Amino acid sequence: MASEAHGAEEGGLVFHPMDQFIVKPLFGDGPIAWYTPTNVTLWMGLAVLAIIALLVLSTSKRAIVPSRGQSIAELAYGFVYKMVEDVAGKDGVKYFPYIMTLFMFIVCANFLGLIPMSFTTTSHIAVTVVMAMAVFLTVTILGFYLHGASFLKLFWISSAPLALRPILALIEVISYFVRPVSHSIRLAGNMMAGHAVIKVFAAFAAITAIAPLSVLAITAIYALEVLVSFIQAYVFAILTCVYLKDALHPHH
């Protein structure tokens, strides 16, 4: 803090790219409790409304010649359905609504976060870890429900040499319990990093000498973030399909 104040006194550029991720109450400046409406609550609610508008309202007429909204909704439906069928198999199709919900929420939250002055809910580990833990618990409970103790065969690599199987089993158990950590951090980290970089270049745009380069950099990174927003939703969904496949077919 002292170095930042010293830089400001000398006329240096002082900016805080991580301020955009601060959780703030919508009303007043008091402490935040679990029931306090915050900017996170607002933008999560807007993401839900965007999903309803896209998947429900835009497809309500079911026109033979689809509108733009209906076309996007049908493309999203077909894309996720094909992904679930290809990765998790025919048995996994019955869990398509859950994966579709995850995918659409992450996509909408990511794209809403690209609006200037908005808040990217998926940049917070508190949001992504809830989704990751929900996936982890769902596939684990489902695995034991469908297969009982046989689900533990997931960790026993029968094709490996007998002497290596206990070691590999330990590695498999560790990697299994690390899944929700990597699943959540990957999404939150990528979204946070991209927005922070944009904010850094936006701060440099105030310097006349390098303003054109800064604007070009912001444009390029913003375009990349549009792609990343979709890719991260796809990665989260396809990993969910992979974990679901392990629960349905726990055999190496």
N, C-alpha and C positions, 0 to 999 in steps of 0.2 A: 504494500500500500504506500509506503514511504517513497519508493522509487517511482511509482505512478504519479504521486503528487509532485515530485521533483520534476518529472518530465513535463507535466502540465504547466508548471511555473515557467519553464524554459520555452514554452510554446510548442512542445513536442506533441505528437499524435498519441492520444490516449483513447483506447477503445476496449470494450469488453465483449468479445464474440460469444461468450457463454451466457451472457445475461438473457438471451432470447429463450433459454431453457428454464428460467426460474418460474416456479409454480406460484401464482398469485391468486388471492381471493377475488372473486368477481365484484363483491360488494364490501367496501371498507378496506382497512389495512390490518385487521386483527390477526390473531394466530389461526393457523389452518388445522382443522380437525378432520376426521374421516368423513364427516357429513357436510363440510364446507364446500359450496360451489366455487370452483376455481376455473382458470383458463383451460386446464386439462379437461374438466367436466364439459365445458362449453364446446370445445373442438371435437371431443369424442361424440357428443350429442349431434353435432353437425355432420360427422362422418356417418352416423346411423341414419340421419335424415337423407343424406346423399345416396345411401344404399337403397332406402325406400323409394326415393324418387327415380332411381335408375332401374331397379328390378321390379318394382310394383307399379308405380304410376306410368312409366313409359311403356310398359307392356300390357296395360289394362285393356287396350282396344284389340290387341292381337291382330293387327292389320296384316293382310297378305303381302302388301308392299310396306315393309317396316319403315318406321321413322328412324332418325339417327339414334335416338335413345334406345328404341327397341333393338336396333341392329347391334349396338354396343352391348346391351344386356344379353342378347342371344350369343354373341361372340364370347363373352365372359363365361356364360353357362357352358357352352360347348368346349371351351378351352379347359376349364377346370374339370369337367366331366371326363374328358379324354385323358387328362393327366391322372386322375384317380384310377380310371380303368386300366391304364397302361402300367402304372407303378404298383398299385395295391391289388390289381386283379379284379375279376368279376365280384368276388366276395366283398371287396372294399367299396363297391358302388353304393351300398346301403348307407354308408357314412359320408356320402357326397355332400349332403346339406351342411354338415358341420365344417368340412374343409372349405366349401364355397363361402360360408359365413366368415371364416377366418381370412380367406383371400380377399374378399371384397372389403372387409373392414380395414385391413392393412393398406390395400390399394387406395381407398378413399381417404384414409387418414394421412397417408404419405403425400398424396396430391394436394389435399387441402393445406398441408404444411408448406407447400411451395408458394402459396398466396402471400404477397408482402404483408407484414404485420400480423401474420397468423401464428399459430402455435402447432408444432409438430409433436403430437402425442406419442408417436412411435419412437421418438428420440429418448424417451424416459424408460429406464430399465424397469421401473415399477409397473409400467403398462405391459411391456413385452414379456416380463417374467411371469405375469399372471397367465398370459396366453400360452407360454411355453410349458408352465407347470400344468395347465389344464390338459394340454396334449399329452404330456408325460404320464399323468395320472390316468387319463382316459385309456391310452393304449396298454398301460400296465394292468389296470383292472380288467380290461377287456381280454388281455392275454391269459390271465389266470382264470377268468370266468369261462372262457372257451376251452382251455386246455388243462386247467388245474396245474398240478405240479409239473406236468410235461412242458409247460411254458419255459421252465428253467433250462430246457435243451437249447434254448437260444444262446446260452453262454458256453455250451459244451461243443467244441468244434470236433466232431467225430472223424473228420477227414484228415486231421493233423496227426502226427506221430503221438503215440500214447504218452511218452515222457513229457511232451510239450503241452498236452491238453490242460493240466492244472494251471500252468503259467498263463496260457492263452485265455482260460476261463476267468482268471483274475483280471486280466486286461479288459476282457469283454464286459465284466461287471462294472469296472471303473468307468469305461467309456459309456456304458448305458446310463449311469447316474450323472454323468457330465452332460448328457444331452440337453436338459433344460437350460443349463448354463450357456452352452454355446448357441443354442437355439435363440435365446433371448438377447444375448450380448451382440450377436452378429447383426441383428436388425437394428437395435438401438444404437450401436456403435457406428454403423454405416450412415444412418440418418443424421446423427449428431455431427459426425465429421464433415459431411458435405455442407450442412447449413453453417457450421462454424467457419469453414473456408470461404463461403460466399460473404459472410459478415466481415471477415478480415479484408477481402478485396474491396468490399463496399466502403470500408473506412479509408482505404487508400485513394478512393475516388475523389476525396476532398482535396487532394494535392493536385494542383493544376498541371504540373509537369508530367505526371504519370496517369492522369485521369483517363485518357483514351485507352491506354493499355489495361487499366483496371476495369473499365467497362467491358472491354473485349473478354477479359478473364472471367468476369462475372457471367457474361452471356454463355461462354463455353461451359463453365461449371454448372450453371443452371440447367443447360441442356443435358449435361451428364446426370444431374440429379433427377431429371424427369425419367431418364432410363433406369437409374438406380432405384427409384421409387417403385417401379414395376418389377424390376428384377428381385428386389428384396422380398416383395410379397410372394413372388413365384417361388423363391428359395424356401421361404417359411412354409408354404403350402406343400411343396414337393417333399421336403423333409418330413412333414407330417404324414404324407402318404407312405414314405419309406418306413417310418416307425409303425404305422398302421399295418403295413405288410408283415413286419416282424411279429406283431401281435396275432395276426391271422394265420401266419405260417412260420412258427418259431423253429425252423429246421434249417441248418446250414447245408 
